[in-house]
Amino acid sequence: MSQWLPYLLVLACPVTMGVMMRGTHPSDRPDARVSELESQLTELRSTVERQAAPQPKASGASSVTADRD
């Protein structure tokens, strides 16, 4: 038995890591927080695109302020 003890101690770490990695896999279940952040990112990108697009000038509002001066 004493001859197997050094081998068991050396194998304890890799075997334990293998068991932990096999137990949980990130692609098995999607994270709700990641999904929420992706939807917020999509919303923010569409808002930025709308604001970056050229806006048509409102002729009525600018001519009223120009007449007052």
N, C-alpha and C positions, 0 to 999 in steps of 0.2 A: 504494500500500500504506500509506503514511503517513497517508492520510486515513481509513482504516478503523481504525487503532489506537485512537483515543480511544473510538470506538463499541464496540469489542471489550472495552476495559477497563471501560466502564460496564456492559455486559451480562454480564460475567464473574460477578459476584456473584449476580444473580437466576437465571441459568442454572444455576449450581452449586447453589444452594439448591433449585431445582426438581428437579434430578437426585437430590439427597440425600433429599428428601421422597418422591419416587416410589419410591426403592429400598427403604425400610423403612416399613411401615405397621403400627401397633400392633394393629389388629384382625385382621390376617392370621394371626397365630399367638398363641395365649393364653400368657400367662406362667405358668409353674408356681408361682412364688412367690405370685402373686395368688390362684390357686386354693387353695393351701394356707392362706393367711390367711383367705380367705372361709370355708373349712370350720372353721377354728378359731373364727372369730367366731360361726358358727352354733352350735357346741358350747358356747361360753361363754354365749350368749344362752339356750339351753335350760337350762343349769345355773343361771343367775340366776333364770329363771322358776320352776324347781323349788324353789329356796330361798326365793323370795318367796311361794310358795303357803302357806296356813295348814297347819301341821303338827298332826296329831291328838295330844292329850296322852296320854302313857303313864301310866296310873293306878297301875300296880304299882310303878314306881321311885320316884315322888314320895311314895307313902304309906309306904314303908319308911323313907325318911329322915325323914319327919315323926314316925314312931313312936319313933325313937331320941331325939329331943329332949325 
